[in-house]
Amino acid sequence: MSELDFWDRYIQTLAKQENSFVLMQVMTQTAPESFENGVLVLACIDAGTQMLLETRRKLLEEILSSVTKTPATVRFVIKAIKKKKRKQTTPQPLPLSTLVETTVDAEKKAGLAPLTTFENFAVSPSNQIAYAAATAVTQNPGHVYNPLFLYGGVGVGKTHLSQAIAHQILRNNPNKRAHFCSSEEFTNDLVEQIREKNTGKFRKKYRDLDLLIVDDIQFIAGKNYVQEEFYHTFNSLVRAGGQIILTSDKPPSEIKKLEDRLRSRFSGGLNIDIQSPDFELRTAIVLIKARSRNIEIDFETASLIAEKTADARELEGQLLRIYTNSLSTGGNITKEQVNEEIDRKRVKDSARVSPQEIIRVVSSYYDINPTLIKKPSRKENVVLPRQVVMYLLRVNLQMKLEDIAYLLKRKDHTTVMHGVDKITNNLLKNPQFKEGIDRIIQSLRL
């Protein structure tokens, strides 16, 4: 078959208009077989690739028609593709060797992880708004969306996206002064400088910046002196035109023990809720992680890992465990290996989580003392967390009703039944409540 001269232009147009990592990664599993009478026959490496492209047929045909300037259709066939003839169609992240030394130094000094860039960030409907806001900040830092407040559950990409902003700002101008830290680091720095009686050093470090990113800002709540210092740091940076980016597990309005003046400042910019990654986004994450580690994996197998792993942070760990086990068979990851490894880990995780850990995590989420869970209190702020504990012990640890009642010092198992039923009904009726329970389950890795 002769080389189709329009193919590169078609792929470039598709990438520009669609901006979907998953689709472009799938297109690397294809090759043009023929193009006659307005019909493009596209060879797909496997059935999974063909199935996904079938759902995007209309889009593929519209762009093909725009490129060829004539009405065109696409037909798919499953056929082996020689890798040496395939062209790279997915934008690759800039290798560190291509960056000027000053930029690399600036990124290290700012405390950024090398791979937390926009190129390695997968975009889907669950984080598309956050991604758009993040890229807007890089174009005009300090003047749009200040502060940018990103919140959501564990593993939704808050930290990655916030660091990607810093990477891009430093690439645009390596002389910009940026700093990434957790709220714990901010607190420890402050305590250390107070101990050394040198708060001036602390203020110079955090106020003489163009960009400050604080991860998990919710943990400064309740720490009066830390909140006061951060309030003044915030005001000083904003007045000087600096950009502030904050991440949290909940919006400012829901952070308990947060001073009202900070709550007002945090709410004064743009607050974005990043939802848990959907199936397509989790698949993209697997493909990105595999690419960064030079692991060969097809789309179907990546989809299987994404389907069975809800926690985005766990995806890379799953991929590496499966790949390590596959080395004995030549490094070829199979569906059987995926199923076996994920089932094995699920059993281990369930055995590792103790009832006491569930009580601790639930109490922390609802901001109550864990000892209240087992006491007779009937206050609403205690009853609900207690019922959540009952639900998790019953559904996720598969404990007997009688054992749960004994553990929580309830009179009998009917109390536990009522609690489990109430939580179950709330999950069905209240999406916001379900989101909270999902966050607890994610943090417990159940």
Secondary structure as UniProt FT lines:
FT   TURN            5..6
FT   HELIX           7..18
FT   HELIX           21..27
FT   TURN            28..29
FT   STRAND          30..36
FT   TURN            37..38
FT   STRAND          39..44
FT   HELIX           47..55
FT   HELIX           57..68
FT   STRAND          73..78
FT   HELIX           83..85
FT   HELIX           96..98
FT   HELIX           101..109
FT   TURN            110..111
FT   TURN            114..115
FT   HELIX           118..120
FT   TURN            125..127
FT   HELIX           128..139
FT   TURN            141..143
FT   STRAND          148..151
FT   TURN            154..155
FT   HELIX           158..172
FT   TURN            174..175
FT   STRAND          178..182
FT   HELIX           183..195
FT   TURN            196..197
FT   HELIX           199..207
FT   STRAND          211..215
FT   HELIX           217..220
FT   TURN            221..222
FT   HELIX           224..239
FT   TURN            240..241
FT   STRAND          243..248
FT   HELIX           252..254
FT   TURN            256..257
FT   HELIX           260..267
FT   STRAND          270..273
FT   HELIX           279..292
FT   TURN            293..294
FT   HELIX           299..308
FT   HELIX           312..326
FT   HELIX           327..329
FT   HELIX           335..352
FT   HELIX           355..365
FT   TURN            366..367
FT   HELIX           370..374
FT   HELIX           380..395
FT   HELIX           401..407
FT   TURN            408..409
FT   HELIX           413..429
FT   HELIX           431..444
//
